[in-house]
Amino acid sequence: MMAAPVVAMAAPYAAMVIDARNGKVLHSRNADTRLHPASLTKMMTLYIAFEAVENGEIGLDQYVTISKKAAAEPPSKLGLRAGQRIKFRYLIRGAAVKSANDAATAIGEAIEGSEAKFARRMNRTAKALGMSRTTFKNAHGLTEDGHLSTARDMTTLGQHLLYDYPEYYNLFSRLTTDAGVRTVPNTNRRLLNSYRGADGIKTGYTRAAGFNLVASAERGGERVIATVFGGRTSVERNARVAELLDMGFKRAPSHVAVRKPKKPVYGAQATRVSALKASLHPKPRPAAQAIQTAQAPDALLETITKGVETAVKLAQDELRPTPAAAPVTRASSDIAPPPARPGRMKLTSAALVQTAPASRQQEVVTRMSSSGGRHWGINVGRYGSRYQAERVLLKTALQELGMLDDALRKVVQNPRGFDANFVGLTEDEAAMACRRLAAHGTDCKPIGPTS
C-alpha cells in the first residue's frame, strides 16, 4: 500500500519571481508577509559559512567537534554524535544537500562559538543584505517563536548566494554528495530532475511553515529565481515553483544588462580577525619586473589579465635566484604537496614575452600544444554564465599552478550552461589534477578524448 503524501497544516501562501540578472520582480503574492521559513534558514547559515571561509575564519578542512546540542537536533540530520570530529566541508555539504539540522547547528557553533551568537550574526548579515523583514533565532530553521522571514527576503538571499559565492553554488545542484559520514541525497532532487535548467537552491518544511522552496533555473542565458512559502505537499510546491519559473522565463527579456547585487558591507565593529594561522591558499610572491600586456576591452578581460599577470610574475621568480620563501602551511594535512613547477610556465593567454637574467636567452611563453598524448582534460563545473566559468577557471589555475600550468582553459557552452574545462593533459595528469582538486573541495571529473 502506497503511503499517503505528507500534508502540511494550513499555512499562508506567498510567492515571488525575479529576473536574477538584475533583480527585477516579475511576479509577487504576499511577498512581504512574515512567515516561518523552515529550512530556507540554512541558506543564511551557508552564506555565512562561505563568508567565513573566504575571510579565513575557518578552513574547509578544519575539524569541528560536534557538541551535545548539535547531536541532539531532530531530523533531518546526518546522525552526528557528540564528541565526533568532522571536517567543516562535510558540514556544509550536509546542510546544503541533506538539509541536516545537526550539521547546521555545528556550522554556527564552529564559526561563532554558540548558536545564539551565530543567530546574531545571521541577523546582522540579513540587515546588510537588505532583508528587512527577517529575524533568525537559530541556524537550522526549526519552528521557534519570532523566527520569521518573507518570500521577498529569501529571494534576495538566493540571488546573493548565486552571485556572491558562485564557486560554492554547485553544491545546491548535486543530486547526492559525500557528507563525510555517508552519501546523502538532495532534498530538492525531484525538481532538479524534472525541470529543465534547474540547478538549486533550497527546500524547507515544518508543519507550521508548510512546504517552502527557493529555486533557480537558467535557460539560454536567462536566469530566474522563484520562491514559494506554504505549499501543502512537496508535489504541489514543486508544481507551483515550476509554473512560477515558466512565468519568469516568459516575462524576462532575452537580453538584459546584468546588475549583480553588492556584497554586504558591515560596520567597523563587525570586522573580524582571522582565526587561521595559515593562509588557505599560497600567497603570490612579489616580482621585480613588470609584464606588459594588451589593454582588455572590458572589465571581465581586465580581471583575467590581472590574474594572468600574477601567474607570469610567479614564473619570473622561478627564472631568477631568490632567497627561499617560507613554506606555506595548508589548512589540511591530508593534501599532498604540489609537484615542483618547471622553469618555464605555459599559459592560455596570448603570447607573452618575459625577460630572463642576463646569463639566459629571452624566452617566449606561449600556448601549450595538446598534442603528444595530451588529449585528456578535466571539468571543474557548469555555470550559468561564461563570466562565472572563466572566473572559476582562473581561480583554479592560480590555486594549482604546479599541476595546471601546462593546461589550456576552455569554456564550452551547451544548453544547460557553460562548462569550465582544462584541456591538453595526459590521462595521468587529468586523474592527478582531479584528486588534488577534490582534496580542496572542488568538483572535478576527467574528460576523455571522446568526451
Protein Blocks (a to p, Z undefined) as FASTA:
>chain_A
ZZddddddddddddddddfknopafbdehklbccdekjmlmmmmmmmmmmmmmnopacfk
lccdddfklmmpccddehiaehiacdfklmmmmmmmnopaklmmmmmmmmnopaklmmmm
mmmmmmmnopakbccfbfnopacehiacdfklmmmmmmmmmmmmmmlmmmmmpmbdcehj
accddfklmmmmmmghiabjbdcddfklopaddddddeehiacddddehiabfklmmmmm
mmmmmmmmmmpcfbdcddddddddddfklpccdfbfbdfbdcddddfbdcdddddfbfkl
mmmmmmmmmmmmmmmmmmpccddddddddfbfkbccdddddfbdcdfbdcddddddfkbc
cdddddddfehhiabccdebdcfbfklmmmmmmmmmmmmmmlmmmpccdddddfkbccdd
dehiafklmmmmmmmmmmnopacddddfkZZ
